[in-house]
Each structure stands twice: as C-alpha cells, then as structure tokens.
C-alpha cells in the first residue's frame, strides 16, 4: 500500500517542465490547478494528454482543456517578475528591472505586489531592489495586508526593519496612485512583440518546479 508521501511522488511527471506554472506564478488559481490535476489527477490534464500524443502543448492551454484568457503585456511581465521573485533569481530580477518590467505595475489577482512577494519569502536583497525602484510599501492586498504585515507574519525580521524604515521615511501620498493596469513598455507593435517574446523566454527559464 502506498503512503501519502509515495502518492505525492506519483504527481505529474511533467511538473519539472510544465510552462503553465511559470505563466501563472503566484496566482491563487494556480494552487487549484495543482491540487486538482498535477497532484491529484494528471491523467485527466489536457496538457498532459496532448504532450503524450507528441504534439506541441500551447503555453496557454489549461489543464481542463480551455485556453487561458488572453493576457495583457503587463500581466505577462508581472508573471515573469513574480516567477523570478519566487525563485529568488536576484541577477535576473536586477536585469528585468533595468529593462522593460515595471514592478510598480505588477500585481496578482489577490492584490499581491512584488514587494509583498519578496517580504513573504524574506529576501532582503530583492526587497531593497524593489523599494529602490519606487515600489509602494503602503500597498495592501485584498486581505488588507501590507508587505510589513506579511514580513511580520513570516518572522522575517530583517525585511520587517527595512519596511518599517521605508514607511517611516515616506508617506502613502508620495507614491500616489500607482496604476497597475499600465503597460510596462511603449506601444510600438514590433517592440511589443519583441517584449512578449523576451518575457516568454524569461518564463520558460523560470519554471518554479525546476531547482
Ligand atoms: S498542468 Fe498538467 S501537464 Fe502540467 S504539471 Fe500539471 S498535470 Fe502535469
């Protein structure tokens, strides 16, 4: 008879390369897909079945066979950034912030900002990079938590100190209304396409299942 641990090992064999998880980094819906398909019934997954048939699996195919709704460039950029934060890829985050990804416009559907994501994992270096880029430490997620609340809850003392300092040396008004729907780059179509390809390249490199 299998133990719970052995059953867990029996989760989807494609987990180490499945690109869906990069595209939906830190989105709450990701856990639902994971529980329902990857850890609990990968045989039913449309992505799994298509890849067994030898066909190319579209990035946007969901486990239930539907297509992920078209995503804006800002959403794709945000996923790439959240993915890099989750993986604690500091040099990659630094290069993303130098190029075309605006951390101030990145937010998940539950209101998590990059600053909150960095506070949740307790990564001081990433947190400082984001604050230096002007990310708002006063932002709240849909549960009403700030990055400071998240750092305290996770017992990340150093992040807590950095956030307290950032909040005491500024005021919410200084950050204004950061528009999370703004695209991170210009409107030129060719540039947009190039950016999208670059970001998808980032996503592929950053699969959260890979070590
Ligand atoms: S989404 Fe499907 S193919 Fe990807 S890891 Fe989960 S079960 Fe496997």
Boltz pocket constraint, residues with backbone or C-beta under 6 A from the ligand:
constraints:
  - pocket:
      binder: B
      contacts: [[A, 12], [A, 13], [A, 14], [A, 15], [A, 18], [A, 19], [A, 20], [A, 33], [A, 34], [A, 37], [A, 38], [A, 39], [A, 41], [A, 42], [A, 45], [A, 46], [A, 47], [A, 48], [A, 63]]
      max_distance: 6.0
